[in-house]
Amino acid sequence: MKLTFSPASPFARKVRIAAIELGLIDKIELVPASVAPGTPNDDYQRITPLKKLPVLILGNGDVILDSYVIVEYLNELAGGSLIPDYGPTRWKVKSDHSLLQGMLDSMLLCRYESITRPEALRWKAWLEDHWNRAWSGMARFEARDDVLSGPFTIAQIGLVCVLGYADFRFADCGWRKAFPRLDKFHQKMLQRPSVKISVPPAA
Ligand SMILES: N[C@@H](CCC(=O)N[C@@H](CS)C(=O)NCC(=O)O)C(=O)O
């Protein structure tokens, strides 16, 4: 299997952490890919019209896209428990992950708005709105004991990726001071080799 990959991508990081935890990382070749809004990449778009990474390319050429769906696929392949199989816990974990995914989407849009978009076209209120969504999400998880001290699932992986991306791209945002329980959670998670090895490189 091949995974299109960038060490800066929090979505690709999510899949990498899951693959390590599930014991599948040795079966996956990480293929560097470079994508950015406003920049054509015809070769990559032949793999996925959405021109986003990561995607997982199977041995038979099938393409699985969206980081959540890739993790779901790997979890099934390995018989893992990153996504609970049934019952209320399943829906709680999936819903928590959706919130975290939305937070990552908003953070990425903030990054694109402040770096990629030409300066004259930037929209401050829109950027602040998206940052506020990510920040409000962090405040929500600060109060979620069940996630902060619960079993290791896709929700915890998603939260690690949000906090790592905040460190990587928004180093001065002050999340540790504002959310001390998230800080403690993050420190605990960094003891896992999968989390430690996938920390984004210094910007
Ligand atoms: N929902 C997608 C989001 C993936 C995504 O937004 N990836 C970013 C890289 S971190 C990307 O490819 N951006 C390029 C673009 O939006 O043009 C997933 O979870 O895989």
The ligand as an SDF file (V2000), in Angstrom:
LIG
                    3D

 20 19  0  0  0  0  0  0  0  0999 V2000
  -10.8970   15.5770    4.7470 N   0  0  0  0  0  0  0  0  0  0  0  0
   -9.5370   15.3700    4.2740 C   0  0  0  0  0  0  0  0  0  0  0  0
   -8.7490   16.6690    4.4300 C   0  0  0  0  0  0  0  0  0  0  0  0
   -7.3580   16.5420    3.8220 C   0  0  0  0  0  0  0  0  0  0  0  0
   -6.6850   17.9040    3.6200 C   0  0  0  0  0  0  0  0  0  0  0  0
   -7.2920   18.9750    3.7040 O   0  0  0  0  0  0  0  0  0  0  0  0
   -5.3630   17.8430    3.3670 N   0  0  0  0  0  0  0  0  0  0  0  0
   -4.6090   19.0320    3.0740 C   0  0  0  0  0  0  0  0  0  0  0  0
   -3.1580   18.8580    3.5030 C   0  0  0  0  0  0  0  0  0  0  0  0
   -2.9830   18.9600    5.2610 S   0  0  0  0  0  0  0  0  0  0  0  0
   -4.5880   19.2590    1.5870 C   0  0  0  0  0  0  0  0  0  0  0  0
   -4.4490   18.3170    0.8380 O   0  0  0  0  0  0  0  0  0  0  0  0
   -4.7040   20.5090    1.1450 N   0  0  0  0  0  0  0  0  0  0  0  0
   -4.6020   20.8760   -0.2210 C   0  0  0  0  0  0  0  0  0  0  0  0
   -5.7370   21.7400   -0.6730 C   0  0  0  0  0  0  0  0  0  0  0  0
   -6.7080   21.9180    0.0870 O   0  0  0  0  0  0  0  0  0  0  0  0
   -5.6500   22.2230   -1.7970 O   0  0  0  0  0  0  0  0  0  0  0  0
   -8.9080   14.2320    5.0610 C   0  0  0  0  0  0  0  0  0  0  0  0
   -9.2590   14.0430    6.2190 O   0  0  0  0  0  0  0  0  0  0  0  0
   -8.0660   13.4860    4.5040 O   0  0  0  0  0  0  0  0  0  0  0  0
  1  2  1  0
  2  3  1  0
  2 18  1  0
  3  4  1  0
  4  5  1  0
  5  6  2  0
  5  7  1  0
  7  8  1  0
  8  9  1  0
  8 11  1  0
  9 10  1  0
 11 12  2  0
 11 13  1  0
 13 14  1  0
 14 15  1  0
 15 16  2  0
 15 17  1  0
 18 19  2  0
 18 20  1  0
M  END
$$$$
